[in-house]
Every structure is written in C-alpha cells, then in structure tokens.
C-alpha cells in the first residue's frame, strides 16, 4: 500500500530563507565592513525630552566599551575577551560569543549631540540622547479676542 505525500514547492525557498536569516543574525561593523562576532541587542525608547538606548553587554568591562558620535551617527563598539586562554582546550562547549562588536545608529536631527551621556551598570549600557529645546513639544496658549 502506498501513502500519499503532499508536495511542497516552497520547501527549498523556506530553507534558503532560514539560512539567510541565520547569516544576518550577526551585525555588520560599518567601520571595517566585517561581520561582528556577535550581535549586540538594544532597546530604544523615546519620550518628549530624550531618546534612551539600552544595550545588553554582559561580561564586558567598562574599559572595553567605546561610545562615539561622529557626523550624525552614534557608534557603540568594543570587545568581549575570552578570559581562560590557558584552559581553552579543556572546554567541551563554548556557546557565549567573544570578540569585537559594533553597532551604529543614525541620530535624528532633534538630538542635542553635545549633551549625550552614557552609563554602564550590571552589564547594561544606557546612552541618553537629549532632544534640543526647539524639538521638544510645548503648549501654545490660545488667546480669545
């Protein structure tokens, strides 16, 4: 007795799409044109007075993180170093990513680039991008004649 198997003409395309998605889980370092070793994940939140970028950078020392503003772009970069080089051959599995990382963001025209602040605590980098005064919303009083 033979069984009926349904043919899926898009199976190969889905497999190709999955491979492309896996390739692009890494980020591109715009300064070198190279793929970074691991993608830095961020949350970006905006309110009336500023934009806040929170980046997860666990296991990285503050001295290994750089935040630069140049030509209307904010770049967060650095390196996570493998600490146990002496015992590297004794590891059965290394799943945490090591090496250089970089992420660049285009700053909106409303950003006050001279007052950008960054802080690092418990593996989370917070970059605060204040808005210029003229970009902040304001109420205008309507006069009645």
Secondary structure in CASP SS format (residue, H / E / C, confidence):
PFRMAT SS
TARGET T0000
AUTHOR 0000-0000-0000
METHOD secondary structure of the structure
MODEL  1
X C 1.00
X C 1.00
X C 1.00
X C 1.00
X C 1.00
X C 1.00
X C 1.00
X C 1.00
X C 1.00
X C 1.00
X H 1.00
X H 1.00
X H 1.00
X H 1.00
X H 1.00
X H 1.00
X H 1.00
X H 1.00
X H 1.00
X H 1.00
X H 1.00
X H 1.00
X H 1.00
X C 1.00
X C 1.00
X C 1.00
X C 1.00
X E 1.00
X C 1.00
X C 1.00
X C 1.00
X C 1.00
X C 1.00
X C 1.00
X E 1.00
X C 1.00
X C 1.00
X C 1.00
X C 1.00
X C 1.00
X C 1.00
X E 1.00
X E 1.00
X E 1.00
X E 1.00
X E 1.00
X C 1.00
X C 1.00
X C 1.00
X E 1.00
X E 1.00
X E 1.00
X E 1.00
X E 1.00
X E 1.00
X E 1.00
X C 1.00
X C 1.00
X C 1.00
X C 1.00
X C 1.00
X H 1.00
X H 1.00
X H 1.00
X E 1.00
X E 1.00
X E 1.00
X E 1.00
X E 1.00
X E 1.00
X C 1.00
X C 1.00
X E 1.00
X E 1.00
X E 1.00
X E 1.00
X E 1.00
X E 1.00
X E 1.00
X E 1.00
X C 1.00
X C 1.00
X C 1.00
X C 1.00
X H 1.00
X H 1.00
X H 1.00
X H 1.00
X H 1.00
X H 1.00
X C 1.00
X C 1.00
X C 1.00
X C 1.00
X C 1.00
X C 1.00
X C 1.00
X C 1.00
X E 1.00
X E 1.00
X E 1.00
X E 1.00
X E 1.00
X E 1.00
X E 1.00
X E 1.00
X C 1.00
X C 1.00
X C 1.00
X C 1.00
X E 1.00
X C 1.00
X H 1.00
X H 1.00
X H 1.00
X C 1.00
X E 1.00
X E 1.00
X E 1.00
X E 1.00
X E 1.00
X C 1.00
X C 1.00
X E 1.00
X E 1.00
X E 1.00
X E 1.00
X E 1.00
X E 1.00
X E 1.00
X E 1.00
X C 1.00
X H 1.00
X H 1.00
X H 1.00
X C 1.00
X C 1.00
X C 1.00
X C 1.00
X C 1.00
X C 1.00
X C 1.00
X C 1.00
X C 1.00
X C 1.00
END
